Amino acid sequence: MKDNTKDGIISKEQIEAWKKQYKVEKLPTLNIVVAPGDVAIGYLRPPSRNHKATALSMYSQNKVLECGEFLRDNCWLGGDSRLQTDENIADSAAIQASGIVKFLSGELGEV
């Protein structure tokens, strides 16, 4: 992955600092192919419980794009600003960002 983004450089040191700050081994990234050789890259932090609750509420109302926009904007750490400002790129990023909400697998049973 390239460190260069349209707005500057997100250094490996910055990425490591974010990982330490949010106590994760991996950070979510958005990678949107704009054109051959042009990839918009953005970095997200893990969503908080409140972010998950709001996003799931939007999702349950079939507001998939709004759900992704909410998560993209509220979990944004840095990267290519086109992911937030250019309509086509931002919409693609929002759809990808909606996948940031992860749950452990489990099942409800009876005894």
N, CA, C and O atoms as a printed pandas DataFrame, in Angstrom:
     atom_number atom_name residue_name chain_id  residue_number  x_coord  y_coord  z_coord
0              1         N          MET        A               1    0.843   -1.179    0.000
1              2        CA          MET        A               1    0.000    0.000    0.000
2              3         C          MET        A               1    0.884    1.236    0.000
3              4         O          MET        A               1    1.888    1.299    0.709
4              5         N          LYS        A               2    0.499    2.212   -0.801
5              6        CA          LYS        A               2    1.267    3.454   -0.868
6              7         C          LYS        A               2    0.949    4.332    0.335
7              8         O          LYS        A               2   -0.192    4.389    0.793
8              9         N          ASP        A               3    1.981    5.020    0.843
9             10        CA          ASP        A               3    1.772    5.975    1.920
10            11         C          ASP        A               3    1.302    7.315    1.379
11            12         O          ASP        A               3    0.678    8.094    2.099
12            13         N          ASN        A               4    1.601    7.585    0.110
13            14        CA          ASN        A               4    1.200    8.861   -0.477
14            15         C          ASN        A               4   -0.300    8.879   -0.715
15            16         O          ASN        A               4   -0.866    7.932   -1.261
16            17         N          THR        A               5   -0.923    9.942   -0.309
17            18        CA          THR        A               5   -2.322   10.170   -0.634
18            19         C          THR        A               5   -2.397   11.535   -1.289
19            20         O          THR        A               5   -1.417   12.281   -1.300
20            21         N          LYS        A               6   -3.541   11.856   -1.827
21            22        CA          LYS        A               6   -3.695   13.128   -2.531
22            23         C          LYS        A               6   -3.360   14.314   -1.624
23            24         O          LYS        A               6   -2.828   15.321   -2.091
24            25         N          ASP        A               7   -3.669   14.200   -0.333
25            26        CA          ASP        A               7   -3.453   15.314    0.593
26            27         C          ASP        A               7   -2.097   15.300    1.275
27            28         O          ASP        A               7   -1.825   16.176    2.096
28            29         N          GLY        A               8   -1.248   14.353    0.971
29            30        CA          GLY        A               8    0.047   14.313    1.638
30            31         C          GLY        A               8    0.425   12.898    1.992
31            32         O          GLY        A               8    0.008   11.941    1.339
32            33         N          ILE        A               9    1.204   12.781    3.015
33            34        CA          ILE        A               9    1.735   11.479    3.392
34            35         C          ILE        A               9    1.216   11.083    4.766
35            36         O          ILE        A               9    1.298   11.856    5.720
36            37         N          ILE        A              10    0.682    9.873    4.853
37            38        CA          ILE        A              10    0.361    9.267    6.144
38            39         C          ILE        A              10    1.508    8.301    6.402
39            40         O          ILE        A              10    1.623    7.267    5.743
40            41         N          SER        A              11    2.336    8.638    7.342
41            42        CA          SER        A              11    3.544    7.850    7.586
42            43         C          SER        A              11    3.235    6.533    8.291
43            44         O          SER        A              11    2.203    6.388    8.947
44            45         N          LYS        A              12    4.136    5.593    8.142
45            46        CA          LYS        A              12    4.018    4.323    8.860
46            47         C          LYS        A              12    4.006    4.571   10.364
47            48         O          LYS        A              12    3.329    3.865   11.111
48            49         N          GLU        A              13    4.756    5.574   10.801
49            50        CA          GLU        A              13    4.785    5.922   12.235
50            51         C          GLU        A              13    3.416    6.412   12.698
51            52         O          GLU        A              13    2.974    6.081   13.798
52            53         N          GLN        A              14    2.746    7.202   11.858
53            54        CA          GLN        A              14    1.407    7.677   12.215
54            55         C          GLN        A              14    0.417    6.523   12.300
55            56         O          GLN        A              14   -0.409    6.465   13.210
56            57         N          ILE        A              15    0.510    5.610   11.346
57            58        CA          ILE        A              15   -0.365    4.438   11.367
58            59         C          ILE        A              15   -0.129    3.619   12.628
59            60         O          ILE        A              15   -1.084    3.179   13.269
60            61         N          GLU        A              16    1.129    3.413   12.987
61            62        CA          GLU        A              16    1.446    2.672   14.210
62            63         C          GLU        A              16    0.940    3.403   15.457
63            64         O          GLU        A              16    0.477    2.768   16.405
64            65         N          ALA        A              17    1.028    4.725   15.457
65            66        CA          ALA        A              17    0.519    5.520   16.593
66            67         C          ALA        A              17   -0.996    5.357   16.717
67            68         O          ALA        A              17   -1.517    5.225   17.824
68            69         N          TRP        A              18   -1.706    5.367   15.579
69            70        CA          TRP        A              18   -3.155    5.165   15.616
70            71         C          TRP        A              18   -3.493    3.777   16.132
71            72         O          TRP        A              18   -4.417    3.623   16.932
72            73         N          LYS        A              19   -2.756    2.761   15.684
73            74        CA          LYS        A              19   -3.000    1.397   16.148
74            75         C          LYS        A              19   -2.827    1.310   17.658
75            76         O          LYS        A              19   -3.619    0.669   18.349
76            77         N          LYS        A              20   -1.798    1.954   18.156
77            78        CA          LYS        A              20   -1.550    1.949   19.599
78            79         C          LYS        A              20   -2.655    2.718   20.335
79            80         O          LYS        A              20   -3.151    2.265   21.367
80            81         N          GLN        A              21   -3.029    3.865   19.805
81            82        CA          GLN        A              21   -4.067    4.698   20.432
82            83         C          GLN        A              21   -5.395    3.948   20.538
83            84         O          GLN        A              21   -6.078    4.032   21.558
84            85         N          TYR        A              22   -5.756    3.219   19.488
85            86        CA          TYR        A              22   -7.043    2.526   19.472
86            87         C          TYR        A              22   -6.938    1.060   19.862
87            88         O          TYR        A              22   -7.921    0.322   19.807
88            89         N          LYS        A              23   -5.728    0.639   20.259
89            90        CA          LYS        A              23   -5.480   -0.711   20.768
90            91         C          LYS        A              23   -5.954   -1.791   19.794
91            92         O          LYS        A              23   -6.703   -2.697   20.159
92            93         N          VAL        A              24   -5.495   -1.669   18.539
93            94        CA          VAL        A              24   -5.833   -2.640   17.504
94            95         C          VAL        A              24   -4.571   -3.062   16.765
95            96         O          VAL        A              24   -3.587   -2.325   16.710
96            97         N          GLU        A              25   -4.620   -4.262   16.198
97            98        CA          GLU        A              25   -3.504   -4.740   15.387
98            99         C          GLU        A              25   -3.588   -4.212   13.961
99           100         O          GLU        A              25   -2.568   -4.028   13.298
100          101         N          LYS        A              26   -4.820   -3.968   13.491
101          102        CA          LYS        A              26   -5.033   -3.485   12.125
102          103         C          LYS        A              26   -6.062   -2.361   12.144
103          104         O          LYS        A              26   -7.026   -2.392   12.909
104          105         N          LEU        A              27   -5.836   -1.366   11.285
105          106        CA          LEU        A              27   -6.803   -0.282   11.104
106          107         C          LEU        A              27   -7.602   -0.529    9.841
107          108         O          LEU        A              27   -7.052   -1.002    8.847
108          109         N          PRO        A              28   -8.890   -0.217    9.860
109          110        CA          PRO        A              28   -9.658   -0.288    8.620
110          111         C          PRO        A              28   -9.166    0.772    7.634
111          112         O          PRO        A              28   -8.865    1.901    8.021
112          113         N          THR        A              29   -9.088    0.401    6.380
113          114        CA          THR        A              29   -8.716    1.352    5.337
114          115         C          THR        A              29   -9.766    1.328    4.242
115          116         O          THR        A              29  -10.396    0.304    3.978
116          117         N          LEU        A              30   -9.937    2.470    3.617
117          118        CA          LEU        A              30  -10.776    2.580    2.427
118          119         C          LEU        A              30   -9.841    2.718    1.236
119          120         O          LEU        A              30   -8.963    3.581    1.239
120          121         N          ASN        A              31  -10.010    1.894    0.236
121          122        CA          ASN        A              31   -9.209    1.948   -0.990
122          123         C          ASN        A              31  -10.168    1.973   -2.168
123          124         O          ASN        A              31  -10.771    0.956   -2.511
124          125         N          ILE        A              32  -10.304    3.130   -2.779
125          126        CA          ILE        A              32  -11.212    3.285   -3.901
126          127         C          ILE        A              32  -10.394    3.562   -5.161
127          128         O          ILE        A              32   -9.638    4.532   -5.216
128          129         N          VAL        A              33  -10.547    2.709   -6.164
129          130        CA          VAL        A              33   -9.846    2.891   -7.431
130          131         C          VAL        A              33  -10.607    3.946   -8.231
131          132         O          VAL        A              33  -11.727    3.717   -8.687
132          133         N          VAL        A              34   -9.974    5.101   -8.387
133          134        CA          VAL        A              34  -10.573    6.219   -9.111
134          135         C          VAL        A              34  -10.333    6.071  -10.611
135          136         O          VAL        A              34  -11.227    6.303  -11.424
136          137         N          ALA        A              35   -9.126    5.687  -10.955
137          138        CA          ALA        A              35   -8.713    5.478  -12.347
138          139         C          ALA        A              35   -7.459    4.617  -12.301
139          140         O          ALA        A              35   -6.859    4.469  -11.236
140          141         N          PRO        A              36   -7.051    4.049  -13.422
141          142        CA          PRO        A              36   -5.801    3.270  -13.401
142          143         C          PRO        A              36   -4.652    4.102  -12.826
143          144         O          PRO        A              36   -4.355    5.194  -13.311
144          145         N          GLY        A              37   -4.026    3.576  -11.805
145          146        CA          GLY        A              37   -2.911    4.269  -11.160
146          147         C          GLY        A              37   -3.324    5.331  -10.163
147          148         O          GLY        A              37   -2.457    5.999   -9.600
148          149         N          ASP        A              38   -4.618    5.516   -9.919
149          150        CA          ASP        A              38   -5.114    6.524   -8.978
150          151         C          ASP        A              38   -6.038    5.857   -7.970
151          152         O          ASP        A              38   -7.201    5.578   -8.261
152          153         N          VAL        A              39   -5.505    5.609   -6.785
153          154        CA          VAL        A              39   -6.272    4.980   -5.716
154          155         C          VAL        A              39   -6.402    5.971   -4.573
155          156         O          VAL        A              39   -5.405    6.491   -4.073
156          157         N          ALA        A              40   -7.638    6.227   -4.164
157          158        CA          ALA        A              40   -7.887    7.092   -3.010
158          159         C          ALA        A              40   -7.862    6.215   -1.763
159          160         O          ALA        A              40   -8.616    5.247   -1.664
160          161         N          ILE        A              41   -6.999    6.554   -0.815
161          162        CA          ILE        A              41   -6.822    5.756    0.393
162          163         C          ILE        A              41   -7.177    6.600    1.605
163          164         O          ILE        A              41   -6.745    7.746    1.729
164          165         N          GLY        A              42   -7.972    6.017    2.500
165          166        CA          GLY        A              42   -8.329    6.676    3.752
166          167         C          GLY        A              42   -8.212    5.698    4.900
167          168         O          GLY        A              42   -8.323    4.486    4.715
168          169         N          TYR        A              43   -7.991    6.230    6.078
169          170        CA          TYR        A              43   -7.800    5.422    7.278
170          171         C          TYR        A              43   -8.917    5.723    8.271
171          172         O          TYR        A              43   -9.262    6.879    8.516
172          173         N          LEU        A              44   -9.472    4.653    8.837
173          174        CA          LEU        A              44  -10.559    4.773    9.799
174          175         C          LEU        A              44  -10.160    4.171   11.130
175          176         O          LEU        A              44   -9.334    3.261   11.201
176          177         N          ARG        A              45  -10.756    4.690   12.170
177          178        CA          ARG        A              45  -10.581    4.066   13.479
178          179         C          ARG        A              45  -11.737    3.106   13.705
179          180         O          ARG        A              45  -12.765    3.215   13.035
180          181         N          PRO        A              46  -11.593    2.181   14.621
181          182        CA          PRO        A              46  -12.718    1.279   14.898
182          183         C          PRO        A              46  -13.901    2.086   15.440
183          184         O          PRO        A              46  -13.703    3.033   16.201
184          185         N          PRO        A              47  -15.126    1.723   15.055
185          186        CA          PRO        A              47  -16.286    2.463   15.537
186          187         C          PRO        A              47  -16.559    2.178   17.014
187          188         O          PRO        A              47  -16.336    1.069   17.499
188          189         N          SER        A              48  -17.042    3.192   17.709
189          190        CA          SER        A              48  -17.439    3.017   19.107
190          191         C          SER        A              48  -18.804    2.324   19.155
191          192         O          SER        A              48  -19.451    2.135   18.125
192          193         N          ARG        A              49  -19.222    1.956   20.341
193          194        CA          ARG        A              49  -20.536    1.331   20.496
194          195         C          ARG        A              49  -21.628    2.278   20.004
195          196         O          ARG        A              49  -22.563    1.845   19.331
196          197         N          ASN        A              50  -21.519    3.568   20.332
197          198        CA          ASN        A              50  -22.522    4.541   19.892
198          199         C          ASN        A              50  -22.546    4.668   18.371
199          200         O          ASN        A              50  -23.611    4.811   17.770
200          201         N          HIS        A              51  -21.364    4.615   17.754
201          202        CA          HIS        A              51  -21.320    4.654   16.289
202          203         C          HIS        A              51  -22.033    3.440   15.706
203          204         O          HIS        A              51  -22.799    3.559   14.750
204          205         N          LYS        A              52  -21.776    2.277   16.286
205          206        CA          LYS        A              52  -22.420    1.052   15.800
206          207         C          LYS        A              52  -23.937    1.145   15.953
207          208         O          LYS        A              52  -24.678    0.786   15.038
208          209         N          ALA        A              53  -24.396    1.624   17.103
209          210        CA          ALA        A              53  -25.833    1.715   17.354
210          211         C          ALA        A              53  -26.509    2.644   16.348
211          212         O          ALA        A              53  -27.555    2.308   15.793
212          213         N          THR        A              54  -25.916    3.805   16.117
213          214        CA          THR        A              54  -26.494    4.756   15.165
214          215         C          THR        A              54  -26.478    4.186   13.751
215          216         O          THR        A              54  -27.464    4.286   13.020
216          217         N          ALA        A              55  -25.363    3.595   13.378
217          218        CA          ALA        A              55  -25.243    3.030   12.030
218          219         C          ALA        A              55  -26.239    1.892   11.823
219          220         O          ALA        A              55  -26.863    1.811   10.765
220          221         N          LEU        A              56  -26.400    1.020   12.804
221          222        CA          LEU        A              56  -27.342   -0.092   12.665
222          223         C          LEU        A              56  -28.778    0.405   12.591
223          224         O          LEU        A              56  -29.603   -0.178   11.887
224          225         N          SER        A              57  -29.080    1.472   13.310
225          226        CA          SER        A              57  -30.408    2.073   13.224
226          227         C          SER        A              57  -30.670    2.581   11.806
227          228         O          SER        A              57  -31.745    2.355   11.250
228          229         N          MET        A              58  -29.692    3.263   11.227
229          230        CA          MET        A              58  -29.824    3.745    9.846
230          231         C          MET        A              58  -29.974    2.570    8.883
231          232         O          MET        A              58  -30.812    2.596    7.981
232          233         N          TYR        A              59  -29.162    1.550    9.084
233          234        CA          TYR        A              59  -29.176    0.388    8.201
234          235         C          TYR        A              59  -30.540   -0.297    8.240
235          236         O          TYR        A              59  -31.058   -0.722    7.208
236          237         N          SER        A              60  -31.122   -0.402    9.447
237          238        CA          SER        A              60  -32.415   -1.059    9.583
238          239         C          SER        A              60  -33.531   -0.275    8.890
239          240         O          SER        A              60  -34.591   -0.828    8.597
240          241         N          GLN        A              61  -33.292    1.007    8.629
241          242        CA          GLN        A              61  -34.257    1.846    7.908
242          243         C          GLN        A              61  -33.941    1.891    6.408
243          244         O          GLN        A              61  -34.460    2.737    5.679
244          245         N          ASN        A              62  -33.081    0.969    5.962
245          246        CA          ASN        A              62  -32.641    0.897    4.561
246          247         C          ASN        A              62  -31.910    2.161    4.113
247          248         O          ASN        A              62  -31.945    2.511    2.934
248          249         N          LYS        A              63  -31.258    2.838    5.033
249          250        CA          LYS        A              63  -30.446    4.013    4.710
250          251         C          LYS        A              63  -28.983    3.583    4.645
251          252         O          LYS        A              63  -28.152    4.014    5.444
252          253         N          VAL        A              64  -28.694    2.723    3.674
253          254        CA          VAL        A              64  -27.371    2.124    3.571
254          255         C          VAL        A              64  -26.297    3.169    3.284
255          256         O          VAL        A              64  -25.239    3.155    3.912
256          257         N          LEU        A              65  -26.555    4.068    2.349
257          258        CA          LEU        A              65  -25.573    5.098    2.014
258          259         C          LEU        A              65  -25.338    6.029    3.206
259          260         O          LEU        A              65  -24.194    6.358    3.520
260          261         N          GLU        A              66  -26.408    6.450    3.864
261          262        CA          GLU        A              66  -26.280    7.333    5.028
262          263         C          GLU        A              66  -25.538    6.653    6.172
263          264         O          GLU        A              66  -24.762    7.288    6.887
264          265         N          CYS        A              67  -25.783    5.357    6.338
265          266        CA          CYS        A              67  -25.076    4.566    7.350
266          267         C          CYS        A              67  -23.577    4.611    7.085
267          268         O          CYS        A              67  -22.787    4.862    7.995
268          269         N          GLY        A              68  -23.190    4.367    5.841
269          270        CA          GLY        A              68  -21.777    4.388    5.472
270          271         C          GLY        A              68  -21.167    5.762    5.594
271          272         O          GLY        A              68  -20.025    5.898    6.033
272          273         N          GLU        A              69  -21.921    6.802    5.207
273          274        CA          GLU        A              69  -21.420    8.175    5.346
274          275         C          GLU        A              69  -21.167    8.504    6.807
275          276         O          GLU        A              69  -20.153    9.110    7.152
276          277         N          PHE        A              70  -22.100    8.099    7.663
277          278        CA          PHE        A              70  -21.955    8.348    9.098
278          279         C          PHE        A              70  -20.689    7.679    9.635
279          280         O          PHE        A              70  -19.904    8.301   10.351
280          281         N          LEU        A              71  -20.501    6.411    9.283
281          282        CA          LEU        A              71  -19.322    5.689    9.772
282          283         C          LEU        A              71  -18.035    6.265    9.185
283          284         O          LEU        A              71  -17.056    6.455    9.907
284          285         N          ARG        A              72  -18.031    6.543    7.882
285          286        CA          ARG        A              72  -16.839    7.116    7.238
286          287         C          ARG        A              72  -16.459    8.437    7.904
287          288         O          ARG        A              72  -15.294    8.654    8.237
288          289         N          ASP        A              73  -17.425    9.304    8.094
289          290        CA          ASP        A              73  -17.130   10.633    8.629
290          291         C          ASP        A              73  -16.770   10.622   10.115
291          292         O          ASP        A              73  -15.923   11.399   10.556
292          293         N          ASN        A              74  -17.413    9.741   10.884
293          294        CA          ASN        A              74  -17.175    9.731   12.324
294          295         C          ASN        A              74  -16.003    8.868   12.763
295          296         O          ASN        A              74  -15.539    8.982   13.897
296          297         N          CYS        A              75  -15.519    8.007   11.876
297          298        CA          CYS        A              75  -14.362    7.165   12.195
298          299         C          CYS        A              75  -13.122    7.594   11.411
299          300         O          CYS        A              75  -12.090    6.927   11.476
300          301         N          TRP        A              76  -13.214    8.684   10.684
301          302        CA          TRP        A              76  -12.131    9.164    9.809
302          303         C          TRP        A              76  -10.909    9.554   10.620
303          304         O          TRP        A              76  -11.012   10.293   11.598
304          305         N          LEU        A              77   -9.744    9.051   10.207
305          306        CA          LEU        A              77   -8.470    9.451   10.802
306          307         C          LEU        A              77   -7.672   10.335    9.848
307          308         O          LEU        A              77   -7.058   11.314   10.272
308          309         N          GLY        A              78   -7.681    9.995    8.571
309          310        CA          GLY        A              78   -6.923   10.780    7.608
310          311         C          GLY        A              78   -6.835   10.069    6.282
311          312         O          GLY        A              78   -7.238    8.915    6.141
312          313         N          GLY        A              79   -6.296   10.789    5.305
313          314        CA          GLY        A              79   -6.118   10.222    3.979
314          315         C          GLY        A              79   -6.600   11.164    2.901
315          316         O          GLY        A              79   -6.649   12.379    3.094
316          317         N          ASP        A              80   -6.952   10.599    1.779
317          318        CA          ASP        A              80   -7.357   11.347    0.591
318          319         C          ASP        A              80   -8.724   11.998    0.828
319          320         O          ASP        A              80   -9.715   11.302    1.047
320          321         N          SER        A              81   -8.773   13.311    0.783
321          322        CA          SER        A              81  -10.017   14.034    1.081
322          323         C          SER        A              81  -11.117   13.768    0.057
323          324         O          SER        A              81  -12.291   14.020    0.331
324          325         N          ARG        A              82  -10.747   13.259   -1.127
325          326        CA          ARG        A              82  -11.775   12.946   -2.126
326          327         C          ARG        A              82  -12.748   11.892   -1.615
327          328         O          ARG        A              82  -13.885   11.817   -2.082
328          329         N          LEU        A              83  -12.306   11.077   -0.658
329          330        CA          LEU        A              83  -13.183   10.058   -0.079
330          331         C          LEU        A              83  -14.349   10.682    0.677
331          332         O          LEU        A              83  -15.346   10.014    0.949
332          333         N          GLN        A              84  -14.225   11.953    1.013
333          334        CA          GLN        A              84  -15.293   12.664    1.715
334          335         C          GLN        A              84  -15.935   13.759    0.877
335          336         O          GLN        A              84  -17.059   14.169    1.168
336          337         N          THR        A              85  -15.252   14.243   -0.157
337          338        CA          THR        A              85  -15.724   15.438   -0.834
338          339         C          THR        A              85  -16.158   15.241   -2.286
339          340         O          THR        A              85  -17.045   15.956   -2.752
340          341         N          ASP        A              86  -15.571   14.308   -3.005
341          342        CA          ASP        A              86  -15.935   14.066   -4.405
342          343         C          ASP        A              86  -17.108   13.086   -4.421
343          344         O          ASP        A              86  -16.977   11.955   -3.952
344          345         N          GLU        A              87  -18.231   13.507   -4.949
345          346        CA          GLU        A              87  -19.475   12.734   -4.817
346          347         C          GLU        A              87  -19.350   11.268   -5.204
347          348         O          GLU        A              87  -19.736   10.399   -4.423
348          349         N          ASN        A              88  -18.822   10.971   -6.382
349          350        CA          ASN        A              88  -18.724    9.573   -6.817
350          351         C          ASN        A              88  -17.780    8.768   -5.939
351          352         O          ASN        A              88  -18.080    7.632   -5.573
352          353         N          ILE        A              89  -16.646    9.355   -5.605
353          354        CA          ILE        A              89  -15.664    8.663   -4.770
354          355         C          ILE        A              89  -16.210    8.528   -3.350
355          356         O          ILE        A              89  -16.071    7.475   -2.728
356          357         N          ALA        A              90  -16.829    9.588   -2.838
357          358        CA          ALA        A              90  -17.367    9.584   -1.477
358          359         C          ALA        A              90  -18.481    8.552   -1.316
359          360         O          ALA        A              90  -18.555    7.869   -0.295
360          361         N          ASP        A              91  -19.352    8.439   -2.328
361          362        CA          ASP        A              91  -20.424    7.446   -2.252
362          363         C          ASP        A              91  -19.858    6.035   -2.234
363          364         O          ASP        A              91  -20.327    5.187   -1.475
364          365         N          SER        A              92  -18.853    5.776   -3.064
365          366        CA          SER        A              92  -18.210    4.453   -3.070
366          367         C          SER        A              92  -17.545    4.175   -1.725
367          368         O          SER        A              92  -17.623    3.061   -1.207
368          369         N          ALA        A              93  -16.894    5.185   -1.165
369          370        CA          ALA        A              93  -16.242    5.032    0.138
370          371         C          ALA        A              93  -17.267    4.768    1.235
371          372         O          ALA        A              93  -17.025    3.961    2.132
372          373         N          ALA        A              94  -18.414    5.448    1.165
373          374        CA          ALA        A              94  -19.457    5.257    2.179
374          375         C          ALA        A              94  -19.982    3.824    2.159
375          376         O          ALA        A              94  -20.174    3.214    3.210
376          377         N          ILE        A              95  -20.212    3.292    0.964
377          378        CA          ILE        A              95  -20.690    1.909    0.870
378          379         C          ILE        A              95  -19.657    0.953    1.466
379          380         O          ILE        A              95  -20.018    0.012    2.174
380          381         N          GLN        A              96  -18.385    1.188    1.185
381          382        CA          GLN        A              96  -17.326    0.346    1.750
382          383         C          GLN        A              96  -17.242    0.519    3.269
383          384         O          GLN        A              96  -17.043   -0.458    3.991
384          385         N          ALA        A              97  -17.392    1.747    3.756
385          386        CA          ALA        A              97  -17.275    2.025    5.190
386          387         C          ALA        A              97  -18.361    1.332    5.998
387          388         O          ALA        A              97  -18.159    1.033    7.174
388          389         N          SER        A              98  -19.501    1.076    5.388
389          390        CA          SER        A              98  -20.575    0.414    6.138
390          391         C          SER        A              98  -20.171   -0.987    6.583
391          392         O          SER        A              98  -20.794   -1.549    7.483
392          393         N          GLY        A              99  -19.143   -1.555    5.968
393          394        CA          GLY        A              99  -18.652   -2.875    6.353
394          395         C          GLY        A              99  -17.725   -2.866    7.555
395          396         O          GLY        A              99  -17.209   -3.914    7.945
396          397         N          ILE        A             100  -17.506   -1.696    8.152
397          398        CA          ILE        A             100  -16.590   -1.595    9.293
398          399         C          ILE        A             100  -17.174   -2.214   10.568
399          400         O          ILE        A             100  -16.429   -2.600   11.469
400          401         N          VAL        A             101  -18.484   -2.306   10.643
401          402        CA          VAL        A             101  -19.131   -2.855   11.841
402          403         C          VAL        A             101  -19.021   -4.369   11.795
403          404         O          VAL        A             101  -19.572   -5.023   10.909
404          405         N          LYS        A             102  -18.310   -4.903   12.752
405          406        CA          LYS        A             102  -18.087   -6.347   12.825
406          407         C          LYS        A             102  -18.587   -6.867   14.172
407          408         O          LYS        A             102  -18.477   -6.191   15.195
408          409         N          PHE        A             103  -19.132   -8.064   14.151
409          410        CA          PHE        A             103  -19.576   -8.720   15.371
410          411         C          PHE        A             103  -18.978  -10.116   15.414
411          412         O          PHE        A             103  -18.722  -10.722   14.374
412          413         N          LEU        A             104  -18.760  -10.616   16.606
413          414        CA          LEU        A             104  -18.283  -11.988   16.765
414          415         C          LEU        A             104  -19.418  -12.943   16.432
415          416         O          LEU        A             104  -20.590  -12.617   16.617
416          417         N          SER        A             105  -19.070  -14.101   15.950
417          418        CA          SER        A             105  -20.129  -15.049   15.627
418          419         C          SER        A             105  -20.618  -15.715   16.915
419          420         O          SER        A             105  -19.853  -15.916   17.859
420          421         N          GLY        A             106  -21.865  -16.038   16.931
421          422        CA          GLY        A             106  -22.470  -16.676   18.099
422          423         C          GLY        A             106  -23.842  -17.158   17.727
423          424         O          GLY        A             106  -24.289  -16.978   16.594
424          425         N          GLU        A             107  -24.515  -17.771   18.677
425          426        CA          GLU        A             107  -25.880  -18.213   18.420
426          427         C          GLU        A             107  -26.664  -18.193   19.712
427          428         O          GLU        A             107  -26.119  -18.357   20.804
428          429         N          LEU        A             108  -27.933  -17.993   19.559
429          430        CA          LEU        A             108  -28.856  -17.998   20.684
430          431         C          LEU        A             108  -29.422  -19.395   20.798
431          432         O          LEU        A             108  -29.874  -19.965   19.805
432          433         N          GLY        A             109  -29.404  -19.945   21.976
433          434        CA          GLY        A             109  -29.916  -21.296   22.173
434          435         C          GLY        A             109  -30.906  -21.337   23.307
435          436         O          GLY        A             109  -31.238  -20.315   23.906
436          437         N          GLU        A             110  -31.364  -22.515   23.587
437          438        CA          GLU        A             110  -32.294  -22.749   24.698
438          439         C          GLU        A             110  -31.781  -23.931   25.510
439          440         O          GLU        A             110  -31.128  -24.827   24.976
440          441         N          VAL        A             111  -32.083  -23.924   26.809
441          442        CA          VAL        A             111  -31.719  -25.055   27.669
442          443         C          VAL        A             111  -32.939  -25.623   28.331
443          444         O          VAL        A             111  -32.837  -26.583   29.094
